[in-house]
Amino acid sequence: MDDREIIEYASKSISHSIRDIAGYVDLSFGEPWFGPPPFAQIALQELAEEATCLNRYAPPFGSMQLRIAIAERYRELYSVHVDPECVLVTHGASGAFCLSILALTSPGDQVMITDPTYMLYERSSKILGREPVHIPRRQLDFASIDIHDLDLALQRYPRSKVLIINSPENPTGDVCSAEKLRELVTWCQTNGIWLLHDEVYDSFVFDGRHVPAIEVSEEKVVMMNSCSKRYGMPGIRIGWLIVKDKKVLQECSKIHDYCYFSVNVLAQEVAARVISEKTLPAWVSSQCDEIRMRTNRFTKVLNNSRMFELDIVPKGAFFLFPRITEEGKRRVEESLSVSVSNAMAQYLKMEHKIAVVPGSVYGEHVKDRIRIVTAVAPSVFEEAIGRFANL
């Protein structure tokens, strides 16, 4: 292949490599153990029995029932007005990302990514013929994204058309503040750049509050979300994008038509019922409380470890992103022909039957870290806590 050679999806590949092997603790893949909500199962059974929606394609923008439910969700959770006509239903948030990149950029254009962040952005951009460009943060948190650094990056990468923000973030667990988000949106608008806000972990915030980008501004902003994390329904593959610019929305819809034709009608019907369920916020809140408790417990274990240091405490999402200490590096020094994060991931896998993702996946300057997923089955979580405590 050419320079768009397709690299394996790291966390999924790691998870699949040990899935059928007894004794492994899998902390590599961000697939929530909870869900679907009980009422989702009821809705699916009822709709399957009716089967009245299976003999037709969905509208290009998605069912209006679902788009209205999504818009209402933003009003109830964030007091933000979203016009249902500005919502496009997609195949998960990854589908929303690809449509946005195709609509907002041309082949050879550059996509700005602040490291560390979700690996899909780089890989997908390359496959789509765009050039991902990396802007390392001065620290790991959003607060350390410096506007001067963005100015310098834009001078170096003048074909940049998009800046991606994932908040709450995979892998750090950081949450972008309203002030920083406003600063980034203003910079984008000033420089003719689009801000893509991936907010799939919006319901999992432990410290402060989640701020949707459209709360700051609707201009030059695309938001992406899905049912996968919030509702524990990754298998339904329902996501959406929200953009005020009707020309961009129409372009996304046309690309969606040519690539996918439409999103599964039955899945959309189920999603609409789930999102509209009045007891849903309490159910989601209970899952967030559980993730918060797990994050706090794992943080204590890591900070008592000689091998790891958690220098950025997660404010949300499903992840821990500890640094490997000097003691940890000595433990794996025989394997340091590769990055220390790869060596540590291999050491944990082979010596302790623990699967994690090496930090090298998330950027050049975080090769001394590993990513740990907390949204695993309760028995797996308890076993993982025990194994890390005994390293």
C-alpha positions in Angstrom: 0.0 0.0 0.0 1.0 3.7 -0.1 1.7 6.0 2.9 -1.9 5.4 4.1 -1.0 1.9 5.1 -3.6 0.7 7.5 -2.4 0.0 11.1 -4.3 -2.2 13.4 -6.6 -0.6 15.9 -4.3 -1.1 18.9 -6.7 -1.5 21.9 -9.0 -3.8 19.9 -6.1 -5.9 18.6 -4.7 -6.3 22.1 -8.0 -7.2 23.6 -8.8 -9.8 20.9 -5.3 -11.3 21.3 -6.1 -12.5 24.8 -9.9 -12.7 24.8 -10.1 -16.5 24.7 -7.1 -17.2 27.0 -7.9 -18.1 30.5 -6.5 -16.0 33.4 -6.0 -12.7 31.6 -7.3 -9.4 33.0 -8.2 -7.2 30.0 -7.8 -3.5 30.7 -7.2 -2.6 27.1 -10.5 -1.9 25.4 -12.9 0.9 26.2 -16.0 -1.2 26.0 -18.3 -0.5 29.0 -19.4 -3.5 31.1 -22.8 -1.9 31.9 -25.7 -1.6 29.6 -27.8 -1.7 27.7 -30.4 -0.1 30.0 -33.3 -2.4 30.9 -35.8 -0.3 28.9 -33.6 -0.6 25.8 -34.1 -4.4 25.8 -37.8 -3.9 26.2 -37.9 -1.4 23.3 -35.9 -3.8 21.1 -38.3 -6.7 21.8 -41.3 -4.6 21.1 -40.0 -3.3 17.9 -38.7 -6.6 16.7 -42.2 -8.1 17.2 -43.8 -5.3 15.3 -41.2 -5.4 12.5 -43.0 -2.6 10.7 -39.8 -0.6 10.2 -37.7 -3.3 8.4 -39.1 -2.8 4.9 -37.8 0.7 4.4 -34.6 2.8 4.4 -34.1 5.5 7.0 -34.1 9.2 5.8 -30.7 10.5 4.8 -30.4 12.7 8.0 -31.8 10.0 10.2 -35.2 9.5 11.7 -36.8 12.8 12.9 -37.9 11.1 16.0 -34.3 10.3 17.0 -33.1 13.8 15.9 -35.7 15.4 18.1 -34.8 13.2 21.0 -31.1 14.1 20.6 -31.9 17.8 20.5 -34.1 17.5 23.6 -31.3 15.7 25.4 -29.0 18.8 25.0 -31.8 21.0 26.3 -32.4 18.9 29.4 -28.8 18.2 30.3 -27.0 21.5 29.3 -29.8 24.0 28.7 -28.5 24.3 25.1 -30.8 24.8 22.2 -30.2 22.4 19.3 -32.3 22.5 16.2 -33.2 18.9 15.2 -32.6 20.0 11.6 -28.9 20.4 12.5 -28.5 16.8 13.7 -27.3 14.0 11.4 -27.5 10.4 12.6 -24.4 8.4 11.8 -22.8 5.0 12.3 -21.4 5.8 15.7 -19.2 8.7 16.6 -16.5 7.3 14.3 -18.8 7.7 11.4 -19.5 11.2 12.4 -15.8 11.9 12.5 -15.1 10.5 9.0 -18.1 12.4 7.5 -16.9 15.6 9.1 -13.3 15.2 7.8 -14.6 14.4 4.3 -16.9 17.4 4.3 -14.6 20.0 5.8 -11.3 19.1 4.2 -9.9 18.1 0.8 -7.2 15.4 0.1 -3.8 16.6 1.3 -5.3 19.0 3.9 -4.0 18.9 7.4 -5.9 17.8 10.6 -4.5 19.2 13.8 -4.4 16.9 16.8 -3.1 17.8 20.3 -1.2 14.9 21.8 -2.0 12.8 23.7 -5.4 11.9 22.3 -7.6 9.1 20.8 -5.7 7.1 18.3 -8.5 6.9 15.7 -8.1 10.5 14.7 -4.7 10.0 13.2 -5.4 6.6 11.6 -8.8 7.7 10.1 -7.4 10.9 8.7 -4.6 9.1 6.9 -7.0 6.6 5.4 -9.1 9.4 4.1 -6.1 11.0 2.4 -5.6 13.8 4.9 -2.4 14.6 6.8 -2.7 14.4 10.6 -0.3 16.9 12.3 0.6 16.5 16.0 0.8 19.4 18.5 2.3 18.1 21.8 0.9 19.8 24.9 3.2 21.4 27.4 1.6 19.2 30.0 -1.0 16.5 29.6 -4.1 18.6 30.4 -6.2 20.8 28.2 -5.1 23.9 30.3 -1.6 23.5 28.9 -2.7 23.9 25.2 -1.1 27.2 24.4 -2.5 29.5 21.8 1.1 30.6 20.8 1.9 26.9 20.1 -1.2 26.7 17.9 -0.1 29.8 16.0 3.3 28.3 15.4 1.7 25.0 14.4 -0.5 26.8 11.8 2.6 28.5 10.4 4.3 25.2 10.1 1.2 23.4 8.8 -0.6 26.0 6.7 -3.0 23.5 5.1 -4.7 22.8 8.4 -8.5 23.0 8.3 -9.6 21.2 11.5 -8.6 21.1 15.2 -9.9 18.1 17.2 -10.8 18.1 20.8 -11.9 15.0 22.7 -13.4 16.0 26.1 -13.7 14.2 28.4 -10.6 12.7 27.0 -9.3 9.3 26.0 -6.6 8.5 27.3 -5.9 11.1 30.0 -9.4 11.5 31.5 -9.0 15.3 31.4 -12.0 17.6 30.9 -11.7 20.8 28.9 -13.0 23.9 30.9 -15.4 26.4 29.4 -12.7 29.0 29.4 -10.2 26.9 27.5 -12.9 25.7 25.1 -13.9 29.3 24.4 -10.3 30.2 23.8 -9.9 27.4 21.3 -13.1 28.1 19.5 -12.2 31.8 19.2 -8.7 30.8 17.8 -10.4 28.5 15.3 -12.8 31.2 14.1 -10.1 33.7 13.8 -8.0 31.4 11.7 -10.7 29.8 9.5 -10.3 26.4 11.3 -13.1 24.1 12.2 -13.3 22.8 15.8 -14.4 19.1 16.0 -15.6 18.3 19.5 -15.8 14.6 20.2 -17.8 14.3 23.5 -18.7 10.6 23.7 -17.8 10.6 27.4 -19.9 13.6 28.2 -21.8 11.8 31.0 -18.7 10.7 32.8 -17.4 13.8 34.5 -16.2 13.5 38.1 -14.8 17.0 38.7 -16.5 20.1 37.3 -19.0 19.9 34.4 -18.9 18.9 30.8 -19.3 21.8 28.3 -20.5 21.1 24.8 -18.7 23.2 22.3 -22.0 24.6 20.9 -22.6 26.1 24.4 -19.6 28.4 23.6 -20.4 29.0 19.9 -22.2 27.4 17.0 -19.9 29.0 14.4 -17.1 26.8 13.0 -18.0 24.0 15.4 -19.0 20.3 14.8 -20.0 18.1 17.7 -19.9 14.3 17.7 -21.5 11.9 20.1 -23.0 8.4 20.3 -25.0 5.9 22.3 -21.9 3.7 22.9 -20.4 4.9 26.1 -23.2 6.9 27.8 -25.8 4.1 27.4 -23.5 1.1 27.3 -24.7 0.3 23.8 -21.7 0.1 21.5 -23.3 -2.7 19.5 -26.1 -0.5 18.3 -23.7 1.7 16.3 -25.8 4.9 16.6 -24.0 8.2 16.7 -24.6 11.7 15.5 -23.0 15.0 14.5 -24.4 18.5 15.2 -23.5 21.4 13.0 -25.3 24.7 12.4 -23.8 25.4 9.0 -26.5 23.9 6.6 -24.0 23.7 3.7 -21.6 21.5 5.8 -24.6 19.5 7.0 -25.8 18.9 3.5 -22.3 17.8 2.4 -22.1 15.4 5.3 -25.5 14.0 4.3 -24.5 13.5 0.7 -21.3 11.7 1.7 -23.2 9.6 4.1 -25.6 8.6 1.3 -22.9 7.6 -1.0 -20.8 5.7 1.6 -23.5 4.1 3.8 -26.9 5.0 2.2 -28.6 5.0 5.7 -28.3 3.9 9.3 -30.2 0.8 10.5 -33.8 1.8 11.0 -34.5 -0.6 13.9 -31.4 0.7 15.8 -32.6 4.3 15.3 -36.0 3.4 16.7 -34.4 1.8 19.8 -32.1 4.7 20.3 -34.9 7.2 20.1 -36.9 5.4 22.8 -33.8 5.0 25.0 -32.8 8.7 24.8 -36.4 9.8 25.5 -36.7 7.5 28.6 -37.4 9.8 31.6 -35.6 7.4 34.0 -32.4 7.4 31.9 -30.5 10.2 33.6 -30.6 8.5 37.0 -29.5 5.2 35.4 -26.5 6.9 33.7 -25.7 8.8 36.8 -25.3 5.5 38.8 -22.8 4.3 36.2 -20.8 7.5 36.5 -20.8 7.1 40.3 -19.4 3.6 39.9 -16.7 4.7 37.4 -15.7 7.6 39.8 -15.4 5.2 42.7 -13.2 2.8 40.6 -11.0 5.7 39.4 -10.4 6.8 43.0 -9.6 3.2 44.1 -7.2 2.6 41.2 -5.6 6.0 41.7 -4.6 5.0 45.3 -3.2 1.7 44.1 -1.1 3.3 41.4 0.2 6.0 43.7 1.3 3.4 46.2 3.1 1.5 43.5 6.8 1.8 42.9 6.3 1.2 39.2 3.8 3.9 38.3 2.9 7.4 39.1 -0.5 9.0 38.3 0.5 12.6 37.8 -2.7 13.5 36.0 -5.8 12.6 38.0 -8.8 11.8 35.7 -11.7 14.3 35.8 -13.8 12.0 33.7 -14.1 9.2 31.1 -13.0 5.5 31.6 -9.2 5.7 31.8 -6.0 6.1 33.8 -2.8 7.2 32.1 0.0 6.7 34.6 3.7 7.4 34.0 6.2 4.6 34.3 8.6 5.4 37.1 12.4 4.8 37.1 11.8 1.6 39.1 9.3 0.5 36.5 11.8 1.2 33.7 14.4 -0.9 35.5 11.9 -3.7 35.8 11.6 -3.9 32.0 15.1 -2.7 31.0 16.0 -5.9 29.2 13.2 -5.2 26.7 14.1 -1.5 26.0 14.9 -2.2 22.4 11.3 -0.9 22.0 9.7 2.1 23.8 9.3 1.8 27.5 5.6 1.8 27.2 5.6 -1.1 24.8 8.1 -2.9 27.0 5.9 -2.4 30.1 2.7 -3.5 28.2 4.5 -6.7 27.1 5.9 -7.3 30.6 2.4 -6.9 32.2 0.9 -9.2 29.6 3.5 -12.0 29.8 4.4 -11.9 33.5 1.1 -10.9 35.1 -1.5 -11.6 32.5 -2.7 -8.0 32.4 -3.5 -6.4 29.1 -3.1 -2.6 28.8 -2.4 -0.2 25.9 1.1 1.3 25.6 1.3 5.1 25.7 3.2 5.2 22.4 -0.1 4.7 20.7 -1.2 8.2 21.8 1.8 10.3 20.7 5.6 10.5 20.6 6.0 12.3 23.9 4.0 9.8 26.0 6.0 6.7 25.4 6.7 6.4 29.1 3.0 5.7 29.9 0.3 3.0 29.7 -3.4 3.4 29.4 -5.7 1.5 31.8 -9.5 1.0 31.2 -11.7 1.0 34.4 -15.0 0.3 32.6 -14.6 -3.5 32.9 -16.8 -6.2 34.6 -16.7 -6.0 38.4 -14.9 -9.3 38.8 -12.2 -8.2 36.3 -11.8 -4.8 38.0 -11.3 -6.4 41.5 -8.8 -8.9 40.1 -6.9 -6.0 38.3 -6.7 -4.0 41.5 -5.2 -7.0 43.3 -2.7 -7.7 40.6 -1.5 -4.1 40.4 -1.2 -3.8 44.2 1.1 -6.8 44.1 3.4 -5.7 41.3 
